[in-house]
């Protein structure tokens, strides 16, 4: 079992930055895929970013590429999402995820955090 606890969400203005954190326990993050999804009101949950093998394989959704950066701190067993140049359309609940297979280019995590709200005002 892997337990994931997110933090760092909040209310910011367009153009601001935020850093989300995801503290993991029960498994070493460097040994499995970890990443972030988000769900905006009235929309389906969507992939944001994923990292595997301590940075050896990093993927981003096109909507965040160039603005968001995913990283890990192996010593703290913590995942991060640095979000810069935030836009109102980035408003969503952000979920940390870990483990699980990838089929046809899509990742299906086994473990999820409880989510943290990010609100970007215009």
DSSP file (Angstrom, degrees, kcal/mol; ACC not computed):
  #  RESIDUE AA STRUCTURE BP1 BP2  ACC     N-H-->O    O-->H-N    N-H-->O    O-->H-N    TCO  KAPPA ALPHA  PHI   PSI    X-CA   Y-CA   Z-CA
    1    1 A X              0   0    0      0, 0.0     2,-0.4     0, 0.0   110,-0.0   0.000 360.0 360.0 360.0 145.2    0.0    0.0    0.0
    2    2 A X        -     0   0    0     96,-0.1     2,-0.5    24,-0.1    24,-0.2  -0.991 360.0-156.5-123.6 129.3    1.1    3.6   -0.7
    3    3 A X  E     -A   25   0A   0     22,-2.7    22,-1.9    -2,-0.4     2,-0.4  -0.912  10.7-168.5-106.3 133.5   -0.3    6.5    1.2
    4    4 A X  E     -A   24   0A   0     -2,-0.5     2,-0.5   108,-0.4   110,-0.5  -0.979   7.1-174.5-125.9 130.2   -0.2    9.9   -0.6
    5    5 A X  E     -A   23   0A   0     18,-1.9    18,-2.5    -2,-0.4     2,-0.2  -0.961  11.2-157.5-129.1 114.9   -0.9   13.3    1.1
    6    6 A X  E     +A   22   0A   0     -2,-0.5     2,-0.3    16,-0.2    16,-0.2  -0.512  17.0 164.6 -87.6 156.3   -1.0   16.5   -1.0
    7    7 A X  E     +A   21   0A   0     14,-2.0    14,-2.7    -2,-0.2   109,-0.1  -0.965  40.0  69.8-156.7 166.3   -0.4   20.0    0.2
    8    8 A X        +     0   0    0     -2,-0.3    11,-0.3     1,-0.3    14,-0.0   0.378  58.9 134.5 105.9  -3.7    0.3   23.4   -1.3
    9    9 A X        +     0   0    0     12,-0.1     2,-0.3     9,-0.1    -1,-0.3  -0.184  22.7 127.3 -70.4 171.6   -2.9   24.3   -3.0
   10   10 A X  E     -d  118   0B   0    107,-0.8   109,-2.7   106,-0.1     2,-0.5  -0.988  57.2 -59.5 168.5-170.3   -4.6   27.7   -2.7
   11   11 A X  E     +d  119   0B   0     -2,-0.3     2,-0.3   107,-0.2   109,-0.2  -0.915  55.2 159.0-106.7 122.8   -6.0   30.8   -4.3
   12   12 A X  E     -d  120   0B   0    107,-2.7   109,-2.9    -2,-0.5     2,-0.2  -0.849  36.6-106.7-135.2 170.9   -3.7   32.8   -6.6
   13   13 A X  E >   -d  121   0B   0     -2,-0.3     3,-2.2   107,-0.2    73,-0.2  -0.643  50.4 -79.6 -97.1 158.8   -4.0   35.3   -9.4
   14   14 A X  T 3  S+     0   0    0    107,-2.3    73,-0.2     1,-0.3    -1,-0.1  -0.299 119.5  27.8 -55.5 135.2   -3.3   34.6  -13.1
   15   15 A X  T 3  S+     0   0    0     71,-3.0    70,-0.6     1,-0.3    -1,-0.3   0.206  96.9 116.9  94.9 -15.3    0.4   34.6  -13.8
   16   16 A X    <   -     0   0    0     -3,-2.2    70,-2.3    70,-0.2    -1,-0.3  -0.161  57.8-125.0 -77.5 176.6    1.3   33.6  -10.3
   17   17 A X        -     0   0    0     67,-0.2     2,-0.3    68,-0.2    67,-0.2  -0.889  21.8-178.9-123.8 154.9    3.1   30.4   -9.2
   18   18 A X  E     - B   0  83A   0     65,-2.3    65,-3.4    -2,-0.3     2,-0.5  -0.981  15.6-147.0-145.0 151.4    2.3   27.6   -6.8
   19   19 A X  E     - B   0  82A   0     -2,-0.3     2,-0.3   -11,-0.3    63,-0.2  -0.976  12.7-158.2-123.1 120.4    4.2   24.4   -5.7
   20   20 A X  E     - B   0  81A   0     61,-2.5    61,-2.1    -2,-0.5     2,-0.3  -0.712   7.6-159.2 -91.4 145.3    2.2   21.3   -4.8
   21   21 A X  E     -AB   7  80A   0    -14,-2.7   -14,-2.0    -2,-0.3     2,-0.4  -0.919   9.3-166.0-122.7 151.3    3.8   18.6   -2.7
   22   22 A X  E     -AB   6  79A   0     57,-2.3    57,-2.6    -2,-0.3     2,-0.5  -0.897   9.2-158.0-138.8 106.3    2.9   15.0   -2.3
   23   23 A X  E     -AB   5  78A   0    -18,-2.5   -18,-1.9    -2,-0.4     2,-0.3  -0.731  15.3-160.1 -87.3 128.4    4.4   13.1    0.7
   24   24 A X  E     +A    4   0A   0     53,-2.1     2,-0.3    -2,-0.5   -20,-0.2  -0.813  13.8 177.8-112.4 148.5    4.4    9.4    0.2
   25   25 A X  E     +A    3   0A   0    -22,-1.9   -22,-2.7    -2,-0.3     3,-0.0  -0.983  60.0  40.8-142.1 153.8    4.7    6.5    2.6
   26   26 A X  S    S+     0   0    0     -2,-0.3     2,-0.3   -24,-0.2   -24,-0.1   0.178 112.5  39.1  98.1 -17.1    4.6    2.7    2.2
   27   27 A X  S    S-     0   0    0    -24,-0.2     2,-0.5    50,-0.1   -24,-0.1  -0.975  85.9-105.2-160.6 147.8    6.8    2.6   -1.0
   28   28 A X    >   -     0   0    0     -2,-0.3     3,-1.7     1,-0.2     4,-0.3  -0.682  26.3-146.6 -79.2 123.3    9.8    4.4   -2.4
   29   29 A X  G >  S+     0   0    0     -2,-0.5     3,-1.6     1,-0.3    24,-0.2   0.817  93.1  66.4 -62.0 -31.5    8.6    6.8   -5.1
   30   30 A X  G 3  S+     0   0    0      1,-0.3    23,-0.3    23,-0.1    -1,-0.3   0.675  96.9  57.1 -66.0 -14.1   11.7    6.3   -7.2
   31   31 A X  G <  S+     0   0    0     -3,-1.7     2,-0.3    22,-0.1    -1,-0.3   0.543 110.8  38.3 -93.6  -7.3   10.7    2.7   -7.8
   32   32 A X  S <  S-     0   0    0     -3,-1.6     2,-0.3    -4,-0.3    22,-0.2  -0.878  92.0 -87.5-137.2 166.4    7.3    3.4   -9.3
   33   33 A X        +     0   0    0     -2,-0.3    66,-2.6    67,-0.2     2,-0.3  -0.576  47.8 177.5 -72.6 138.2    5.6    5.9  -11.6
   34   34 A X  E     +FE  51  98B   0     17,-2.3    17,-3.1    -2,-0.3     2,-0.3  -0.972  12.6 122.3-139.3 154.8    4.2    8.9   -9.8
   35   35 A X  E     -FE  50  97B   0     62,-2.4    62,-2.5    -2,-0.3     2,-0.4  -0.956  44.9 -75.3 179.8-161.4    2.5   12.0  -11.0
   36   36 A X  E     +FE  49  96B   0     13,-2.8    12,-2.6    -2,-0.3    13,-1.7  -0.966  23.7 179.9-133.5 141.8   -0.5   14.4  -11.0
   37   37 A X  E     -FE  47  95B   0     58,-2.4    58,-2.7    -2,-0.4     2,-0.3  -0.834  13.6-156.2-123.7 168.1   -4.0   14.5  -12.3
   38   38 A X  E     -FE  46  94B   0      8,-2.5     8,-3.2    -2,-0.3     2,-0.4  -0.991   7.5-158.5-145.4 155.6   -6.6   17.3  -12.0
   39   39 A X  E     - E   0  93B   0     54,-2.1    54,-2.3    -2,-0.3     2,-0.2  -0.949   8.5-160.9-138.3 116.1  -10.3   17.6  -12.1
   40   40 A X    >   -     0   0    0      4,-0.4     3,-2.2    -2,-0.4    52,-0.1  -0.552  45.0 -75.7 -87.9 158.1  -12.1   20.9  -12.8
   41   41 A X  T 3  S+     0   0    0      1,-0.3    -1,-0.1    -2,-0.2     3,-0.1  -0.299 118.5   5.7 -56.2 129.4  -15.8   21.4  -11.9
   42   42 A X  T 3  S+     0   0    0      1,-0.3     2,-0.3    -3,-0.1    -1,-0.3   0.528 113.9  99.9  77.1   5.3  -18.1   19.5  -14.3
   43   43 A X  S <  S-     0   0    0     -3,-2.2    -1,-0.3     1,-0.0     2,-0.1  -0.805  75.6-101.6-122.4 163.4  -15.2   17.9  -16.1
   44   44 A X        -     0   0    0     -2,-0.3    -4,-0.4     1,-0.1     2,-0.2  -0.424  48.3 -90.4 -77.6 157.0  -13.5   14.5  -16.1
   45   45 A X        -     0   0    0     -6,-0.2     2,-0.3    -2,-0.1    -6,-0.2  -0.468  51.3-162.8 -64.9 136.7  -10.2   13.9  -14.3
   46   46 A X  E     -F   38   0B   0     -8,-3.2    -8,-2.5    -2,-0.2     2,-0.1  -0.930  21.1-104.4-129.5 151.1   -7.3   14.5  -16.6
   47   47 A X  E     +F   37   0B   0     -2,-0.3   -10,-0.2   -10,-0.2     3,-0.1  -0.436  34.7 170.5 -69.0 140.6   -3.6   13.7  -16.7
   48   48 A X  E     -     0   0B   0    -12,-2.6    13,-2.7     1,-0.4     2,-0.3   0.711  58.3 -23.7-115.2 -55.2   -1.2   16.5  -15.9
   49   49 A X  E     -FG  36  60B   0    -13,-1.7   -13,-2.8    11,-0.2    -1,-0.4  -0.991  49.0-164.5-161.5 154.8    2.3   15.1  -15.4
   50   50 A X  E     -FG  35  59B   0      9,-2.3     9,-2.4    -2,-0.3     2,-0.4  -0.996   1.6-167.2-145.6 146.8    4.2   11.8  -14.6
   51   51 A X  E     +FG  34  58B   0    -17,-3.1   -17,-2.3    -2,-0.3     2,-0.3  -0.996   8.0 180.0-135.0 140.6    7.7   10.9  -13.6
   52   52 A X  E  >> + G   0  57B   0      5,-1.9     5,-1.6    -2,-0.4     4,-0.9  -0.970  61.4  17.1-136.0 154.1    9.4    7.5  -13.5
   53   53 A X  T >45S-     0   0    0     -2,-0.3     3,-1.0   -23,-0.3    -1,-0.1   0.888 125.5 -61.4  55.5  46.3   12.8    6.3  -12.6
   54   54 A X  T 345S-     0   0    0      1,-0.3    -1,-0.2   -22,-0.2   -24,-0.1   0.894 114.9 -31.5  49.1  50.7   13.8    9.4  -10.7
   55   55 A X  T 345S+     0   0    0     -3,-0.4    -1,-0.3     2,-0.3     3,-0.2   0.411 107.7 115.2  95.5  -2.6   13.5   11.7  -13.8
   56   56 A X  T <<5S+     0   0    0     -3,-1.0     2,-0.4    -4,-0.9    -3,-0.2   0.732  85.7  28.1 -72.7 -20.0   14.5    9.2  -16.5
   57   57 A X  E   <S+G   52   0B   0     -5,-1.6    -5,-1.9     2,-0.0     2,-0.4  -0.891  73.0 170.6-145.1 108.3   11.0    9.4  -18.0
   58   58 A X  E     -G   51   0B   0     -2,-0.4     2,-0.4    -7,-0.2    -7,-0.2  -0.972   5.6-177.6-124.6 132.8    8.9   12.6  -17.7
   59   59 A X  E     -G   50   0B   0     -9,-2.4    -9,-2.3    -2,-0.4     2,-0.3  -0.973   2.5-170.9-130.1 146.1    5.6   13.3  -19.5
   60   60 A X  E     -G   49   0B   0     -2,-0.4   -11,-0.2   -11,-0.2     2,-0.2  -0.959  29.8-109.9-130.6 149.6    3.4   16.4  -19.4
   61   61 A X    >>  -     0   0    0    -13,-2.7     3,-1.6    -2,-0.3     4,-1.2  -0.525  35.0-118.4 -68.4 147.8    0.0   17.2  -20.8
   62   62 A X  T 34 S+     0   0    0      1,-0.3     3,-0.3     2,-0.2    -1,-0.1   0.835 111.4  63.9 -59.1 -32.2    0.2   19.6  -23.7
   63   63 A X  T 34 S+     0   0    0      1,-0.2    -1,-0.3     3,-0.0   -15,-0.1   0.691 114.1  30.3 -68.4 -18.1   -1.9   22.1  -21.7
   64   64 A X  T X> S+     0   0    0     -3,-1.6     3,-2.3   -16,-0.2     4,-2.2   0.469  85.0 126.9-117.9  -5.7    0.8   22.5  -19.0
   65   65 A X  T 3< S+     0   0    0     -4,-1.2     4,-0.1     1,-0.3   -16,-0.0  -0.308  80.7  16.2 -59.8 132.0    4.0   21.8  -21.0
   66   66 A X  T 34 S+     0   0    0      2,-0.5    -1,-0.3     1,-0.1     3,-0.1   0.231 125.9  58.4  89.4 -13.7    6.5   24.6  -20.5
   67   67 A X  T <4 S+     0   0    0     -3,-2.3    17,-2.1     1,-0.2     2,-0.3   0.694  98.3  54.3-114.5 -33.5    4.7   26.0  -17.4
   68   68 A X  E  <  -C   83   0A   0     -4,-2.2    -2,-0.5    15,-0.2     2,-0.4  -0.794  60.9-164.6-107.3 147.6    4.6   23.1  -15.0
   69   69 A X  E     -C   82   0A   0     13,-2.4    13,-3.0    -2,-0.3     2,-0.4  -0.989   4.9-156.6-133.7 125.7    7.6   21.1  -13.7
   70   70 A X  E     +C   81   0A   0     -2,-0.4     2,-0.3    11,-0.2    11,-0.2  -0.796  24.7 155.1 -99.6 142.2    7.4   17.7  -12.0
   71   71 A X  E     -C   80   0A   0      9,-1.6     9,-2.9    -2,-0.4     2,-0.3  -0.970  27.1-139.0-156.5 167.7   10.2   16.5   -9.7
   72   72 A X  E     -C   79   0A   0     -2,-0.3     2,-0.6     7,-0.2     7,-0.2  -0.955   7.7-148.6-132.3 153.5   10.9   14.2   -6.8
   73   73 A X  E >>> -C   78   0A   0      5,-2.6     5,-1.7    -2,-0.3     4,-1.1  -0.931  14.1-168.9-117.5 101.9   13.0   14.4   -3.6
   74   74 A X  T 345S+     0   0    0     -2,-0.6     3,-0.3     1,-0.2    -1,-0.1   0.860  84.2  57.2 -63.1 -35.8   14.1   10.9   -3.0
   75   75 A X  T 345S+     0   0    0      1,-0.2    -1,-0.2    -3,-0.1    -2,-0.0   0.855 117.6  33.9 -64.2 -33.7   15.5   11.6    0.5
   76   76 A X  T <45S-     0   0    0     -3,-0.6   -52,-0.3     2,-0.2    -1,-0.2   0.478 102.2-131.5 -97.4  -4.4   12.0   13.0    1.5
   77   77 A X  T  <5 +     0   0    0     -4,-1.1   -53,-2.1    -3,-0.3     2,-0.4   0.926  61.4 140.5  51.0  48.1   10.1   10.5   -0.6
   78   78 A X  E   < -BC  23  73A   0     -5,-1.7    -5,-2.6   -55,-0.2     2,-0.3  -0.956  45.5-148.3-128.8 139.9    8.1   13.5   -1.9
   79   79 A X  E     -BC  22  72A   0    -57,-2.6   -57,-2.3    -2,-0.4     2,-0.3  -0.817  18.0-163.7-104.2 145.0    6.7   14.4   -5.3
   80   80 A X  E     -BC  21  71A   0     -9,-2.9    -9,-1.6    -2,-0.3     2,-0.4  -0.910  16.9-162.7-128.2 155.5    6.4   18.1   -6.4
   81   81 A X  E     -BC  20  70A   0    -61,-2.1   -61,-2.5    -2,-0.3     2,-0.6  -0.877  11.3-160.8-135.7 106.0    4.6   20.0   -9.0
   82   82 A X  E     -BC  19  69A   0    -13,-3.0   -13,-2.4    -2,-0.4     2,-0.6  -0.774  10.9-165.7 -85.3 120.5    5.9   23.5   -9.7
   83   83 A X  E     +BC  18  68A   0    -65,-3.4   -65,-2.3    -2,-0.6     2,-0.3  -0.934  10.8 175.3-115.6 114.1    3.2   25.5  -11.5
   84   84 A X        +     0   0    0    -17,-2.1   -67,-0.2    -2,-0.6   -68,-0.1  -0.730  59.9  21.9-113.1 162.9    4.2   28.8  -13.1
   85   85 A X  S    S-     0   0    0    -70,-0.6    -1,-0.2    -2,-0.3   -68,-0.2   0.907  85.0-159.0  48.1  49.8    2.3   31.2  -15.3
   86   86 A X        -     0   0    0    -70,-2.3   -71,-3.0    -3,-0.3     2,-0.3  -0.257   7.8-158.7 -64.2 145.8   -0.9   29.9  -13.9
   87   87 A X    >   -     0   0    0    -73,-0.2     3,-2.3    -3,-0.1     4,-0.2  -0.847  31.6-110.5-120.5 156.7   -4.1   30.5  -15.8
   88   88 A X  G >  S+     0   0    0     -2,-0.3     3,-1.8     1,-0.3    32,-0.4   0.847 117.4  63.4 -55.3 -32.8   -7.8   30.5  -14.7
   89   89 A X  G 3  S+     0   0    0      1,-0.3    -1,-0.3   -49,-0.0   -49,-0.0   0.566  88.6  69.7 -71.9  -6.1   -8.3   27.3  -16.7
   90   90 A X  G <  S+     0   0    0     -3,-2.3    -1,-0.3    30,-0.1     2,-0.2   0.524  70.5 121.5 -82.9  -6.0   -5.8   25.6  -14.4
   91   91 A X    <   +     0   0    0     -3,-1.8     2,-0.3    -4,-0.2    28,-0.2  -0.403  40.7 106.1 -60.8 124.1   -8.4   25.9  -11.6
   92   92 A X  E    S- H   0 118B   0     26,-2.0    26,-2.7    -2,-0.2     2,-0.6  -0.970  76.1 -80.2-177.8 170.3   -9.1   22.3  -10.4
   93   93 A X  E     -EH  39 117B   0    -54,-2.3   -54,-2.1    -2,-0.3     2,-0.5  -0.874  48.2-146.0 -88.1 126.1   -8.6   19.8   -7.6
   94   94 A X  E     -EH  38 116B   0     22,-3.0    22,-1.9    -2,-0.6     2,-0.4  -0.829  12.8-162.0-101.3 130.5   -5.1   18.4   -8.1
   95   95 A X  E     -E   37   0B   0    -58,-2.7   -58,-2.4    -2,-0.5     2,-0.3  -0.926  12.2-140.7-116.3 132.2   -4.5   14.7   -7.2
   96   96 A X  E     -E   36   0B   0     -2,-0.4    17,-2.3   -60,-0.2     2,-0.3  -0.678  27.8-174.3 -82.0 143.8   -1.2   13.0   -6.6
   97   97 A X  E     -EI  35 112B   0    -62,-2.5   -62,-2.4    -2,-0.3     2,-0.3  -0.963   8.4-176.8-141.8 156.3   -1.1    9.4   -8.0
   98   98 A X  E     +EI  34 111B   0     13,-1.9    13,-2.3    -2,-0.3    12,-1.4  -0.995  41.8   5.6-153.7 156.3    1.3    6.5   -7.9
   99   99 A X        +     0   0    0    -66,-2.6    12,-0.1    -2,-0.3   -67,-0.0  -0.060  65.5 108.6  70.2-172.1    1.9    3.0   -9.2
  100  100 A X        -     0   0    0      9,-0.3   -67,-0.2    10,-0.1     9,-0.2   0.086  63.5 -69.6  87.7 163.1   -0.2    1.2  -11.8
  101  101 A X  E     -J  108   0C   0      7,-0.6     7,-2.9     8,-0.1     2,-0.5  -0.317  29.8-133.3 -88.5 168.1    0.2    0.2  -15.4
  102  102 A X  E     +J  107   0C   0      5,-0.2     2,-0.4    -2,-0.1     5,-0.2  -0.993  24.3 179.7-120.7 125.7    0.4    2.1  -18.7
  103  103 A X  E >   -J  106   0C   0      3,-2.6     3,-2.4    -2,-0.5    -2,-0.0  -0.992  68.8 -10.9-127.8 129.8   -1.7    0.9  -21.6
  104  104 A X  T 3  S-     0   0    0     -2,-0.4    -1,-0.1     1,-0.3     3,-0.1   0.817 129.4 -53.6  56.1  32.2   -1.8    2.5  -25.0
  105  105 A X  T 3  S+     0   0    0      1,-0.3     2,-0.4    -3,-0.0    -1,-0.3   0.396 115.4 114.3  84.5  -3.9    0.0    5.6  -23.7
  106  106 A X  E <   -J  103   0C   0     -3,-2.4    -3,-2.6     2,-0.0     2,-0.4  -0.847  58.8-139.4-105.2 139.1   -2.4    6.1  -20.9
  107  107 A X  E     -J  102   0C   0     -2,-0.4     2,-0.5    -5,-0.2    -5,-0.2  -0.797  11.0-167.1-100.1 134.8   -1.5    5.7  -17.2
  108  108 A X  E     -J  101   0C   0     -7,-2.9    -7,-0.6    -2,-0.4    -2,-0.0  -0.809  17.4-152.4-123.0  87.3   -3.8    4.0  -14.7
  109  109 A X        -     0   0    0     -2,-0.5    -9,-0.3    -9,-0.2   -10,-0.2  -0.179  12.6-154.1 -62.9 150.7   -2.5    4.7  -11.2
  110  110 A X  S    S+     0   0    0    -12,-1.4     2,-0.4     1,-0.1   -11,-0.2   0.750  78.1  46.4 -88.8 -29.4   -3.2    2.3   -8.4
  111  111 A X  E     -I   98   0B   0    -13,-2.3   -13,-1.9   -12,-0.1     2,-0.3  -0.912  63.2-173.1-126.4 144.2   -3.0    4.9   -5.6
  112  112 A X  E     -I   97   0B   0     -2,-0.4  -108,-0.4   -15,-0.2   -15,-0.2  -0.969  16.9-134.8-134.6 146.8   -4.5    8.3   -5.1
  113  113 A X        -     0   0    0    -17,-2.3  -108,-0.2    -2,-0.3     3,-0.1  -0.281  36.7-102.7 -84.3-177.7   -4.2   11.2   -2.7
  114  114 A X        -     0   0    0   -110,-0.5   -19,-0.1     1,-0.1  -109,-0.1   0.631  62.9-115.8 -85.5 -13.6   -7.2   13.1   -1.3
  115  115 A X        -     0   0    0    -19,-0.1     2,-0.4     1,-0.1   -20,-0.2   0.102  17.1-128.5  96.4 151.2   -6.6   16.1   -3.6
  116  116 A X  E     - H   0  94B   0    -22,-1.9   -22,-3.0  -109,-0.1     2,-0.3  -0.999  24.0-119.9-137.9 136.2   -5.8   19.8   -3.0
  117  117 A X  E     - H   0  93B   0     -2,-0.4  -107,-0.8   -24,-0.2     2,-0.5  -0.568  23.7-172.7 -82.4 132.4   -7.7   22.7   -4.5
  118  118 A X  E     -dH  10  92B   0    -26,-2.7   -26,-2.0    -2,-0.3     2,-0.5  -0.993   4.8-176.3-120.8 123.6   -6.0   25.2   -6.8
  119  119 A X  E     -d   11   0B   0   -109,-2.7  -107,-2.7    -2,-0.5     2,-0.6  -0.983   6.0-168.0-124.0 125.3   -8.0   28.3   -7.8
  120  120 A X  E     -d   12   0B   0     -2,-0.5     2,-0.2   -32,-0.4  -107,-0.2  -0.951   9.7-155.9-115.8 116.9   -6.6   30.8  -10.2
  121  121 A X  E      d   13   0B   0   -109,-2.9  -107,-2.3    -2,-0.6   -33,-0.0  -0.631 360.0 360.0 -92.4 150.7   -8.5   34.1  -10.5
  122  122 A X              0   0    0     -2,-0.2    -1,-0.1  -109,-0.2  -109,-0.1   0.441 360.0 360.0 -88.9 360.0   -8.4   36.3  -13.6
